[in-house]
Amino acid sequence: MTDEKLQFLDVDGDDGGARRLAYLQSDGCHKSPGIIWLPGFNSDMVSTKASMLADWAARSGRRILRFDYSGHGQSEGQFETATVSQWLEDCRAVIERLAEGPQILIGSSMGGWLALLALRGYRTDGGGGDGAVHFSGAILIAPAWDMTETLMWNRFPQDVRRTIQTDGIYYRPSAYGDGPYPITKKLIEDGRRHLIGTKPFDPGCPIRILHGRQDPDVPWEHSLKLLEQLDTDDAVLSLIKDGDHRLSRPQDLRRLLAEIESLS
């Protein structure tokens, strides 16, 4: 059992709007890096992997911080009106105001993109609040970097693009029973402000990538291309031959825990 209690963080957005983010945080040994979980698109902080990590952290005496983006889970906001900019703002607010000391970022799917954007931001603008937070590493699970452009817009057929342009929204079917996902024109256009594939950057910490070869949503080659964008020699891609997108099987979770230990 974990000692986490549901709490809320008030965030004043750059767009002038205020919102409350739901989060769960447990204390533990400060000699080991804490863990910050960044969920995927339309996922939340109580998913299978996040809950497993919280249980493991409780047994191991490790700190863990997980939260819901705006419009996700128990946080305020509308999913249909949220953007990558807003979700990145959520990440930075949580990191800067709630985390302390060494941390390991773990991002799943879209959370992997947001982890990279957060790391890039701290490298270029000196973010991180009062400087008390630093990153021991980042683990990216099937990272959907630049997803709004590369994995959505570029792969949509012309009729879907027309729907987005004319109606402002397209409801994309989901294979996971949690859809359909609303894909808005605002989301696509805002995503272009945050593309990583424009030039290489140094994330400033070790990067470990886990990707299933049977992933139908984010091709494993997408992670291979990511290595070319990272201006560091300390980046490793591990391919799981029979792994899917979510990598939530017991053997996948054991591999994730091994990566955490290696960065600790």
N, C-alpha and C positions, 0 to 999 in steps of 0.2 A: 504493500500500500504506500502511496505517496503522501507527502505532507502538504501538497499544493492546495491552495484555496483560490477560488475564482475572484479575481480582482479586476479593476478597470483603470485605464490610463486615459486622461483627457488630453487630446491633441488639437492644437490650433493649426489648421492647414494653411499652406501658402496661398490657397484660393480664398481665404477668409472664412472658411467653414470650420466649425468645431465638431469633433466626434469623439466617441468613447471606444477605446479598444479593450477587448477582453483578453486577459492573460492569466497564465498559471506559472508560478515560480516557486521553486523549492531551494532551500539552502543546503549546503553540504561542505565538504572539505575544500578550502580555498587554496590548497597546495596543488590540486589538479585543475586544469582548465575547465571552466563552465561550458555548458552546451546551450546554444541558441538554435531553436528549430524554426525553419522557415517553410511553411506548407506550400503545396502546389496550387494551381489555378482551380478555384471552386472547392478546395479542400479546407481542412481546419486543424486546430491544434489537438484534437482528440482522435485523429486517424489511427490506423493500426500501427504504423511505424512510430508515430509520436507517442502513443500510449505505451508501446513497448519500451521506448527510450526512457520515459518517465519512470516506469517500474524498475528498469535496470539501474537508473540513476539513484533511486531510493535505496535499492539493495547495496549499491556500491558507495553510497555517501557522496555522490557527485551532485553538483549544482546543475539545474536545468531550467531554462526559460522558454516558454512557448506561448504563442499568441495567435489571434485571428486578425487577418487584414480587414480593412474597411469593407463592409458588405459581405463578409464571410462569418460563418459560425455565429458566435454570440456578440460580435462587435457591431457597433452602429454603422449605418450607411446602406446604400443600395448597390447591389452588385452591378446592376445595369449602368450605373452612372460613374463607377469607379474607374481608375486608370492606373497604368504602371507608375506614373509619377506619384499618385496618392499612396499606392502600396509601398513604394520605395520610401516615401516620407514616413509611413507607419514603421517600417523596419528601423529607420534611423532614430526615430523617437524612442522606440523600445530599447534599442541598444544603448543610446546615450543616456537615457534616464533610469534604466532599470538594471543594466549590466555593470559589472565592476571586475577589474583584473583580467587575466588571460581568458580567452573564450575560443571555442571551436564553433564556427558556423556550419550548420547542416541544412542544406537546401534541397528540397525535392521538386523536380520538374521546374515549374515557374519559380519556385523558391531558390533553385540554383541560379537562375538569372538574377534575381534580386540580391542574392548573396554576392555575386560578382559585381553588380552595380554598387552595392554598399562598399565593398572593398576598394573599388576604383575611386569612389567619391572620397574615401578617407585618405587615399594616396594623393589625390590632387588638391583637395581643399582643407586637409588637416582636420577632418571631422572627428567625432568620437567624444564629444562633450569636453570634460575637463582633462582628458588624456588618461583617465584611469583604466580605460578599456584598451586591450590590444589583442590581436588575433594569433592564436597558436597554429591555426590552420582552418581550412574549409573542406567539407566533404559534400560533393555535389552528386545527387542521385538522378540519373537521366536528365541532366540540366537542359531545360528548354530555353536557352539563351536566344535572344532576338526572336522569340516565338511569334509575336504578333505579325512580323514581316515574313520570316523564313518558313515558319511552320503553319501559319494561317494564310495571310494574304497571298503569298506566292503559290500556295497550293490550292487555293480556292478556284473553282471553275468560274467562267465569266458570269453565269447567272447568279451565283452567290455574291460576287463582287458588285453586280448591279443592285442586288437587294440591299446590300450594305450602303451603297452610295445613295440610293433613292429613299429607302425606308429608315436608314440610320441604324438598323439592327438586323442581325441574322441569328436564328436559334439553331445552333449546331448540335446534332444528335450526339449522345454520349453512349459509349459502350459499357459504362460502369454503373448504370442505373441511377445516376445522380444528375441527369441532364433533362432537357437539352441546355447547353451553355449559351447564354446570350453574348454574341460577339458584336460590339457596337463600332460604328464609324469613329467615335471618339476614342475608343480603346486602340484601334489600329493607328490612327493619326498620332496619338500621344506616344505610342510605342516607338515611333520613328525618332523620337528625341533621345532614346536610350539604347540605341543599337551598339552592340559591342564589336560587331564585325567590321567596323570602319578602320580601326588601326589597333595594333597590339598594345597591351598594357601590362604592367607588373602588378599582380594582386597583393604583393607585400607579405605573403605567407604561403606555406605549402598548400597545394591543391591536390585533393584525391577525388577521382571521378569513378563512380560505379554505374555501369550501363549494361542492360540486358540485350543480348543479340537478337532476341525475339520481340523487341519493343515495337508495337505497331503505331505508336503515337509520336515518339521522338526517335528517329533512326539513330543507331549507334554511331554512324558516320558523322553525325552532328557533333558528338563529343570529340571525335578525332579532329574535326576542324577547329574545335575550341582550343585544343593544344597549340595550334598555330597562332592563336590570338593572345596567348599568355606569354608574356616576356619574362619567363622564369624557367630554370632547369628543374625546379622542384615541383613538378606537376606529373601525376601518374594516372593513367586511365586503365581501369580493370574491367574487362569485358566478361560478362557471365553468359556462357554459351546458351543455356536454356532459360535465361531470365526474361521476364516481361517488363512492362513499363513501371509497375508499382514496386517491384522487388520487395514484397512483403512476406515471402515465405520464410520459414524458420532459418533455412540456410542462408538466405539473403540478409536476414537480421543479424546473424552471427558474423557475417562478413563486415557489416556496418560497424558492429561493436569492435571488431578487430582493428578497423581503420581508426576509430576513436582512440583506442589504446595506443596505436602507433604514433599518433600525434600528441599524446599526453606525456 
